[in-house]
Amino acid sequence: MRMVMLVLMAAAAATFAGSAPAAAYDYPWCAQGRGFGFPGDCSYQTYAQCMASASGRALYCNINPRAAYGQQTRRGRHYRNYYND
């Protein structure tokens, strides 16, 4: 009996140690809807993967704002700060 419990505990520890939370992913597509915080479950590399996961769950897919806007550079005029010169 002890051996069975030891094996089960080792399997559970290996399962939890190898899994990462969904918020750690910054893939381009997020499943969004009721029950998810913003921006949602962003663990999908393609729109098709996201739609397959969202199907039947009252969810929709949208672009991950962190992935979409994280690569942009600031554009526009550069204003000089005269107070710190």
C-alpha positions as CSV (number, residue, x, y, z in Angstrom):
1,M,0.0,0.0,0.0
2,R,2.8,2.4,0.8
3,M,4.4,1.7,-2.6
4,V,1.2,2.6,-4.4
5,M,0.8,5.8,-2.5
6,L,4.5,6.7,-3.2
7,V,4.1,6.1,-6.9
8,L,0.9,8.2,-7.0
9,M,2.5,11.1,-5.1
10,A,5.5,11.0,-7.4
11,A,3.2,11.1,-10.5
12,A,1.3,14.0,-9.1
13,A,4.4,15.9,-8.3
14,A,5.8,15.4,-11.8
15,T,2.5,16.6,-13.3
16,F,2.4,19.8,-11.3
17,A,6.1,20.5,-11.7
18,G,5.9,20.3,-15.5
19,S,2.9,22.5,-16.0
20,A,3.0,26.2,-16.5
21,P,0.1,28.6,-15.8
22,A,-1.8,29.8,-18.8
23,A,-0.9,33.5,-18.1
24,A,2.7,32.7,-18.7
25,Y,2.1,32.3,-22.5
26,D,2.2,35.3,-24.8
27,Y,1.0,33.7,-28.0
28,P,-0.8,35.8,-30.6
29,W,-4.4,34.5,-29.9
30,C,-6.5,34.6,-26.8
31,A,-9.7,32.8,-25.9
32,Q,-11.9,35.4,-24.2
33,G,-15.3,35.4,-22.6
34,R,-17.1,35.0,-19.3
35,G,-14.9,33.4,-16.6
36,F,-11.6,34.7,-18.0
37,G,-9.8,37.8,-16.9
38,F,-8.3,40.2,-19.4
39,P,-6.8,39.3,-21.9
40,G,-8.0,35.7,-21.4
41,D,-6.3,32.4,-22.1
42,C,-3.5,33.4,-24.5
43,S,-2.1,30.0,-25.1
44,Y,-2.8,29.6,-28.8
45,Q,-0.4,30.0,-31.6
46,T,-3.0,30.1,-34.4
47,Y,-6.5,31.4,-34.8
48,A,-7.7,27.8,-35.7
49,Q,-6.3,26.4,-32.4
50,C,-8.1,29.1,-30.5
51,M,-11.4,28.6,-32.3
52,A,-11.2,24.8,-31.8
53,S,-10.7,25.3,-28.1
54,A,-13.5,28.0,-27.9
55,S,-16.0,25.9,-29.8
56,G,-18.9,24.9,-27.6
57,R,-17.7,26.9,-24.6
58,A,-19.4,30.3,-25.3
59,L,-15.9,31.9,-25.9
60,Y,-14.5,33.9,-28.8
61,C,-10.9,34.5,-30.0
62,N,-9.1,37.8,-30.2
63,I,-5.6,39.0,-30.8
64,N,-3.4,39.0,-27.7
65,P,-2.8,42.7,-26.9
66,R,0.5,42.0,-25.2
67,A,1.8,40.3,-28.4
68,A,0.2,42.8,-30.8
69,Y,1.4,46.0,-29.1
70,G,4.5,44.8,-27.4
71,Q,6.5,44.9,-30.6
72,Q,5.6,48.5,-31.6
73,T,7.9,51.3,-31.2
74,R,6.8,54.8,-30.1
75,R,6.2,57.1,-33.0
76,G,5.7,60.8,-33.2
77,R,7.6,63.8,-32.1
78,H,10.2,63.7,-29.6
79,Y,9.8,66.6,-27.2
80,R,12.7,68.0,-25.3
81,N,12.4,68.2,-21.6
82,Y,13.8,71.6,-20.7
83,Y,13.3,71.2,-16.9
84,N,16.0,68.5,-16.5
85,D,18.8,70.1,-18.6
